[in-house]
Amino acid sequence: MGGENQSFTRAAFQEAWSQSEPQLRKLCFRWTGRDPEAARDALGTVAVLAMEEFARSSGEISNVRAWLTRLARNACVDIHRERAIKRRAIERLTVEGGLESAHVESPEAEQMRRELNVLVRRAIDGLPPALAETAKLRLVEEEPYEDIAGELSLSPETVRKRIQDARTRLRNELSTHVDEARICGITR
């Protein structure tokens, strides 16, 4: 009897997967920034997770297409997070001197960069609390708008507006410092 249940689950999964896979492939490609390798990784992750969960649920998932789409979205978000973590780790190593950079800065430029980092963090801390919290999540931790919206119980549009307001305030606050940094050759 357990074998019958298992074969039903596999057949149901295969049917649902074959119907949803082309659309999931397109979504993963778009959600990973049109990176074919990352999209393949995400789709593979979705296939494995879906097969495991579908077998456990005995085919009791009511809206399989929506469920698979949500799994794909989560897999793509995980890929973005992994990339951000790796990028920040590399940046930290470079800033802390763990790796030699191709462009060697003068001691004055390095000092100016450190001072700018401190000024930016202070400027973010000086924003109104709602803007500061949103700005830290987006600009420092590089979280996607949708994740911030969920975390702060806001709409994605509200998050985007807060980031826009925070950037405007930060630009005004830091404009003189950025001009000085350009003179030293630190920023573009």
BELMO-V390881 format. One record per backbone hydrogen bond with DSSP energy under -0.5 kcal/mol. CO is the residue of the C=O (numbers start at 1). NH is the residue of the N-H. E is the energy in kcal/mol with one decimal. If there is no record, write none. Layout:
CO/NH/E ; CO/NH/E
//
This chain:
1/5/-1.8 ; 2/6/-2.1 ; 3/7/-2.4 ; 4/8/-2.3 ; 5/9/-2.1 ; 6/10/-2.3 ; 7/11/-2.6 ; 8/12/-2.8 ; 9/13/-2.6 ; 10/14/-2.9 ; 11/15/-2.2 ; 12/16/-2.5 ; 13/17/-3.2 ; 14/18/-2.5 ; 15/19/-1.8 ; 16/20/-1.9 ; 17/21/-3.0 ; 20/24/-2.5 ; 21/25/-2.7 ; 22/26/-1.8 ; 23/27/-2.5 ; 24/28/-2.9 ; 25/29/-2.1 ; 26/30/-2.3 ; 27/31/-3.3 ; 28/32/-1.4 ; 29/34/-2.6 ; 29/35/-0.5 ; 30/33/-1.5 ; 34/36/-0.8 ; 35/39/-2.6 ; 36/40/-2.3 ; 37/41/-2.3 ; 38/42/-2.7 ; 39/43/-2.7 ; 40/44/-2.5 ; 41/45/-2.3 ; 42/46/-2.5 ; 43/47/-2.4 ; 44/48/-2.2 ; 45/49/-2.7 ; 46/50/-3.0 ; 47/51/-2.4 ; 48/52/-2.3 ; 49/53/-2.7 ; 50/54/-3.1 ; 51/55/-2.0 ; 52/56/-1.8 ; 53/57/-2.5 ; 54/58/-0.7 ; 54/59/-1.4 ; 55/58/-0.6 ; 57/60/-1.0 ; 60/62/-0.5 ; 62/64/-0.6 ; 63/67/-2.3 ; 64/68/-2.9 ; 65/69/-2.3 ; 66/70/-2.3 ; 67/71/-2.2 ; 68/72/-2.4 ; 69/73/-2.5 ; 70/74/-2.6 ; 71/75/-2.3 ; 72/76/-2.3 ; 73/77/-2.4 ; 74/78/-2.3 ; 75/79/-1.8 ; 76/80/-2.3 ; 77/81/-2.5 ; 78/82/-2.5 ; 79/83/-2.4 ; 80/84/-2.4 ; 81/85/-2.6 ; 82/86/-2.4 ; 83/87/-2.8 ; 84/88/-2.7 ; 85/89/-2.3 ; 86/90/-2.4 ; 87/91/-2.5 ; 88/92/-2.8 ; 89/93/-2.4 ; 90/94/-2.4 ; 91/95/-3.0 ; 92/96/-3.0 ; 93/97/-0.5 ; 93/98/-3.0 ; 93/99/-1.0 ; 94/97/-0.7 ; 102/104/-0.6 ; 103/105/-0.6 ; 106/110/-2.5 ; 107/111/-2.3 ; 108/112/-2.4 ; 109/113/-2.4 ; 110/114/-2.2 ; 111/115/-2.4 ; 112/116/-2.6 ; 113/117/-2.4 ; 114/118/-2.1 ; 115/119/-2.6 ; 116/120/-2.9 ; 117/121/-2.3 ; 118/122/-2.6 ; 119/123/-2.7 ; 120/124/-2.5 ; 121/125/-2.4 ; 122/126/-1.7 ; 124/127/-1.4 ; 128/131/-0.5 ; 128/132/-3.0 ; 129/133/-2.6 ; 130/134/-1.7 ; 131/135/-3.0 ; 132/136/-2.5 ; 133/137/-1.8 ; 134/138/-2.2 ; 135/139/-3.0 ; 135/140/-0.9 ; 136/140/-1.1 ; 136/141/-2.7 ; 137/143/-2.8 ; 144/148/-2.1 ; 145/149/-2.7 ; 146/150/-2.1 ; 147/151/-2.6 ; 148/152/-2.7 ; 149/153/-0.7 ; 149/154/-2.6 ; 155/159/-2.0 ; 156/160/-2.5 ; 157/161/-2.3 ; 158/162/-2.5 ; 159/163/-2.5 ; 160/164/-2.5 ; 161/165/-2.7 ; 162/166/-2.9 ; 163/167/-2.9 ; 164/168/-2.1 ; 165/169/-2.4 ; 166/170/-2.9 ; 167/171/-2.9 ; 168/172/-2.2 ; 169/173/-2.6 ; 170/174/-2.8 ; 171/175/-1.1 ; 174/178/-2.6 ; 175/179/-2.1 ; 176/180/-1.7 ; 177/181/-2.1 ; 178/182/-2.4 ; 179/183/-1.7 ; 180/184/-1.5 ; 181/185/-0.6 ; 181/186/-2.6 ; 182/185/-0.9
//
